[in-house]
Amino acid sequence: MAAVILQAQGLSRAFGGLRAVDGVDFALQAGEIHALIGPNGAGKTTFVSLLSGRIAPDAGKVMLSGEDITRLPAHQRVRRGIAYTFQITSVYPRLPVFDNVALAAQSRGVRDLPAAVDAALDRVGMAGMGGRMAGELSYGHQRLLELAMGLALKPRVLILDEPTQGLAAGEIEGFIALVRGLVPETTVLMIEHNMEVVMSLAHRITVLNFGQVLASGTPDEVRANPQVQAAYLGTDHAAA
């Protein structure tokens, strides 16, 4: 079994009376693609926000390669190797593509920015597009730019929040190939609503429901789980 690179122990977060994440234990193995699925309101985005440091937990711990990072803010977690791309594109539309990626690379102290930017853009199939304005790109290319910004951070763990949302079928095929090419150098955790993508890409799947882990295992194990079928897969699962 691969080493655990990112771990949650009893992680909890409430908003008012709602326990969005409720005592979650979770282990992300180094070099895997791990999908996080579940119905709307299951707590998926809150959970990855806790892992990335965007919000603080009420209880529990987050460990990165054995180091307790629970109280570290997001920017310090980035420096330790956790990159999180958002559900909605977070590019700087009035800046060129190059500058968007350069800002990300610069945040980790890169000395040779042009080389780092070119490598990240090439990795996502956007070589030669550095001079274009980010706001003029198609939606699909903005998602790829966001991914390039994440890769420019040279993350050990890359967290993707609904990365295929809004992509055309051909773009999704390209995305699947791209993510497959990231491992095992980069470990990927993704929230994804497209079950075809999940079943095609994920080595393991964790299902959240009402802020708790309903099931975790291989795609075949999760697909065959009666509780998962009742809570999620047996319903219209177009929205995760």
N, C-alpha and C positions, 0 to 999 in steps of 0.2 A: 504494500500500500504506500502511496506517495505521502510525503510529509505534509502536514497541515500548515498552510501559509497564513490563513486568516480564520479567526475563530471568534464566535460569540458565545458567552456563557450567561444564561439567565437574563438576556437583554430585554429591557422593558421601557416603554415610553407611553405616557397617557397625555391626552389633550382634553382638559376638562374632565368629564366623566367617561370619556372613551379611551379604552386601552388599545391603542393602535398596534403596539407590539407588546406581547404579553409573555415574558419568560422564555424567550427563544434561545435554544442551543443550536449552534450551527458550526460546521467545519468545512472550509474550502481547501481542497487538496491542491498542492502546487502542480501546475501544468495542465489543469483540467479546464473544460468549459462546463460551467454549472449554471443551470437555468433556475430562476425563481418565478414560480407561477402561482396563480390563485385568482379568485373572483375579485371584482372591483371592491375596494375598501378592505382588502385582506391585510393590508399593512406593508406591502412590498416596498413601496418608495420610502416610507418611513424607516423601514429596516435598513435599506442600503444607505440612507442618509445618516443613520446611526453608525454604520460601518465606516463611512467616509468622513465623519466628523462634522457634517453640516448641521446636525442637531445633537444635543447631549442626551444621554439616557437618564431615566429616573433610577434605574437599577441595572446591575449586570456589568459585564466586562467585555472589552474587545481586545483581542491579542493578535499581533502581527509577528509571525515567526517567533513566537514565544515571548515577545515584548508586550507589556501592558500599555496600550495606546488609548485607553478609555477617555482620558482627560486631555488628550492632545487635540488642538483645533485642526480644522481641515487642511490648512496650508502646511502644517507640520506633517500631517499624514501623507500629503502629496510628496513631500521631500523624502519620506520613507518608502514611497513606492506605490501609493494607492491613487489611481486616477478615476474620476467619476464623470461620465458624460451624461448630460441631462435628457429628460424625456422631450423637452422642447429645445430646439437648436439654440445654442448659447454663443454663437459666433458674434464678432463685432462687424456689423454690416457695412460700416463706413470706412473700414480699413481693408487694404488688399489681403488676399489669401496669405501671402508670405508673412505679413505682419501678424496676422492671427496666430499662425503656428509659431512664429518667432517669440511672441509674448509668452506662450506656454513653455517653450524650450528655455527661455531666459529665466523663468521662475525656478528652474532647477540648476541654474548656474552654468549653462553651456557656454563654452568659449568660442567655438566655431559655429555660430548661428546659421550661416548659409548652408553648411553641410548638414546640420541637424534638420533644418527645415526641408531641404531637398529630399533627404532620406525619408522623412515622415510623409511628405506628399507623394513620393514615389510608391511608398508602401500601400497607399490607399488608391492608387491609380490616378492621381492628380498631378503628375509630373508636368511641368511647363505651364501650370495655371497660377503660379505665384503672383503674377501681376494683375490678376483680375480682382475686381472689387467683390468682397464676400457677399454683399447684399444683392448682387446681380446674378449670383449662382442659382441654379435650379434647387428645389428643395432637397432632392437626392444628393446633389453635390455639397449642399450645406451640411447634411448629415455626415458625409464623408470627411468634410473639412473638420467638423467637430471631432471625429474619430482621429484624424491626423493630429489635432491639438492634444488629444489624450496620449497618443503614441509618442509625441515629442517629449513627453515627460519621462519616457523610458520606464513605464510602470512595471512593477512586479505583479500587481493586481489591477486589472482594468474592469471597471463596473459600467455596464451599459444599461441605460433605462429606456426600454422600448425602442431599440435602435432601428427596427424596420418599419416603425409607424410612418405612414405616408409614402413609403417607397413603392415604386412600380414593381411588377413581377420580375422583370429583368434585373432591376437594381437589387432585389432581394437575393437573387442567385449570386450576384457578384459579392454581396455582403457575406453570404455564407462561406464562399471561398476565401474571402479576406480573413474572417475570424478563424477559420480552420488553420490558416497560415500563421497565426499569431502564437499558437501553442506549439510546444511546451514552454517556449521562452517567456511568454506572458500568460498568466492565469486569468481567465475570463469568468466574471459573474454577470449574468444578464437577466433583467426583467424582460419578458417577452410575451406578447399576447398571441402571436402567430404560432399555433401548435405544430404546424408543419416544420417551421424553423426550429422550434424547440426539440422536436423528436429527431430532426436531422442532425443538429449540432451538438446537443448536450451529452456529455458523458454521464452526468448525474443531474437530478432534478429535485428541488425542494418545493413543496406545496404549502403555502400559507393560507390559513382561513381564520378569520376573526382574530388576527394578530398572533396566532399560534401555529406551530408546525403540525400540519395534518399528516404529511408523509414525506419521506425522502428516500431516494434510491435511483436505480438506473431507469431510463425511459420505459423499458418493458415492465419493470416492477411498479412504477407509478401508474402506467396505463392500466395495469391489471388490478390496482387497488380499489376495492369496492367503495371505500370512503371517499376517495378522490373522484370516482365516477359519479357518486351521488352529489358531492358538493360542487364539482367543477366540470369535469369532462362530460358528464351526462347532460349538461345544460348547454345553452348557446355560449361557447367559450370564445367568441370573437373578441371580447373585451377582457383584458386581464388586469 
